[in-house]
Amino acid sequence: MLLPQTIDLARRTMLTAKISVTLALVIKAAVMLLGLLDYAQTWMAVFADVGAAPLCVLVA
């Protein structure tokens, strides 16, 4: 009984990790695109690098 619960927990953990990584990459890609179009400001780039980490922690 313990092994199926452990496998289920591992699958849910991997899903949460994938969501967190995807969220961080989408934020960074959006800011990079805005930067290429010359619309991004410095605070946006800082948020993309530093501010995405707490969001990923909150998702977990």
WOWOLIN-V484125 format. One record per helix or strand. SS is the DSSP state (hx for helix, st for strand). FROM is the first residue (numbers start at 1). TO is the last residue. If there is no record, write none. Layout:
# WOWOLIN-V484125
ss->SS from->FROM to->TO
ss->SS from->FROM to->TO
This chain:
# WOWOLIN-V484125
ss->hx from->2 to->36
ss->hx from->42 to->59
